[in-house]
Amino acid sequence: MEGTLHINENLYTAMHKCTRCGQCAYGDENAEFDILCPMQIKGKFFTFSAGGLMQLARALYEGKVGFSESVRDILYLCTTCGACEVNCGVIEGQVDLFTLLKKELVKSGVPLMDAHKMVVKNTVDKKAPYSGRLPDRTEWLKREKAFAHPQVFYYVGCISSYREPEIPGAFVSILDKLEIPFAVSEEEWCCGAPLFFSGYEEKGKELGQHNVKAIEESGASTVVLTCPTCAMFFKKYYPQWLKRALPFEVLHVTEFLERLQEQGKLKLDARSDPKTATYHDPCHLGRGQDIYEAPRRILRSIKGIQFSELSRVRKNSFCCGAGGLVPTGFPSLSDELAHQRVSEMEATGADLLVSSCPACKENLKIAAKGIKKGAEVLDITELVDRALTDMKA
């Protein structure tokens, strides 16, 4: 039965290169070789790890096992954190292979978990993964929606639009203070990540095509995103899906803010109450886009903020548990991972637990409330907005 999976040559080669060494699940010496793979933390043994999924992929390809609900329940434990991709040292593309397996599982007729079925239905019907009545996508915006000639198109993303409106509020405040003309759109749709990670790539492509068209029509030359997952999809998957380069520049907000800082346009004044901040590297920003230094340069430049590093940082960052639909399908695992990360952050003595991802902020904030030690969880955009002098004042 070999060849029954629709797999490209690179992923086929990757699947056969795995030697079962297990290094994919662990960080390097800088992380004291601690476990980073959320699946292995959950399952406690090799089957529940990237290496285990590589062997499962090979068994499925060779017809030694078939798709089933048991296979499904292992596949969907992956948070897509990408720790395996940077720690293996031999193989690339593990997350893409695991996502391909989800696509093949759907094709095989194995039903999704009910929670994931709802995500797919909501994203297709409402263009956002959430249940219930949703407000207008730009309800958080308390001003005119667009300039006639925007310099920047702000793609907000679902979590910020509906669950963490403080983040887009802060970014728009920054743009206003710096007098940068921008556009947002009520016609923005989900980036497609929930569909892609559910195994419905073709439906995700439809959303991507719509978003690119809406941005092109705005006339903006630069798209800024406060969500790393959205940014990763724009940079990596949209060009693949559209089979062409995007006609605009794509920047995560930390890249955009760092550029403004280099141009001398972002002056961050002292806070009235000095704080210690620590920073959590989002998986889809750090390992997904190799953006590690920009947020740190921004944090270190804020007067009155003392920066304290975690032990597991950059490529060794520990996933907060918010990725890959794990909070929907396996909420207890998501909570466990977030509590681990918040405990690690609070051990630094920081008053501010900072990230640069709305999903990370949401998960870390919930965990911090459970620990109840008083630390504030913020997105870096919120912190920059607090420290930025209003240029119009």
Phi, psi and omega in degrees: 000012180301144177089004180288337174276141177274093189232137181278170187298321181296316180288327176298316179295317180300317182301325183268352179275340184298126181256009178065026183287334177088358183296336181302335185270354189238152172282179179268195184298333179292338176254015180056033177056032179287156177291131176248337185286115180300327180296319181290328175297322179286311189270339174075355178213176196302323181307322180267069178198170178299320178298321176297319178292328176297318178291324176296318179300317181294319179296322177293318180296320183276359178076016180283334173224162178245166177293139182205175177294329177295318176297316178305314186290340173278313183303319187276004171281346183287125178275001183060031185289336177080008179300325180297324185291328181266339184263345180293307180085351182238316188252145173237155173087020181301314183296321177295324177294316180295325178291323175299321178298323177296319178299317179291326177298316178299316179298327182287347178096000176291126183289146173289163169300150183304321182296321180285327173302319181293321177301314180298311181300313181297317184293323178290315186280317188255352184064026175202149189277008190259148178275170177081179179284128180257141174289175173303146186296333181252025180298332180292339186277117185259041181202182176300141189285334187203156170265159180296322181231079184290140173276326185234136167259120179265109174270115193278315184090160188290315184297314180293322181296322190245338186237330181233062185294345177297331182290306176296327176300319180291319182292319177297323176299319177298314180299319179295315181298326181267002178056046178260117180291136185218168175228143164233166186220135171291343180273003175298137174245163173312145182293342180105353182302316180300324179288316180300312182284352173269348183103011182246062184298319184298321177291326177295323179301322180299321179292318179298316179299320179296315183296317180298318179298316181298321180289318178303318182292338179288335182084000181288144181267344183227134174252129177245136182232135176269353179255120180298324180296314176301315180298319179297321179292319177299317185282318188263310190268324181301314177299326177293316183292320182274349182058038176197160176289147178287143184274023179210160179280141180242123181228135165288155185302328179292325175293319181295314181293322178296321178297316178299322179295317179296331179276359180077016183264349184245097181252116186255111186277169181293144173278153178288335181234102182304140182226158170257129181241144170236160190233133175259121177285115174295140183301314185282351175265312182284283181295330182284329184226004179061036178253101181241320190276327183305309180297327180290320177297320179295312181298318182291340181273351181279114181295137181093352178256123172264127185262131181235120182281149170282172177279326180253101187226172179052233185291344177266013182300144180266127184300138179280351178093007186266358188261168171064023181068012179297320178301331180281314185272328184224067186299329181292323176293315178303316179296319181298317180294318180296319179295321177300315184291319179295319178299320178294321180291318181289335178295342177284349184082012183288144173273332183241122174260111191246139170223186178222047182206127181296325178293319176298315181301314182299313183290318180292325180295318178297317180294321181297324177297325179290328179280327173057055175247003171091359179288146180264135178257124184225152165278149182301331179297321178294319181293319178296318180299322178297323187269351186273129176288135178288112184293340182269350184287000000 
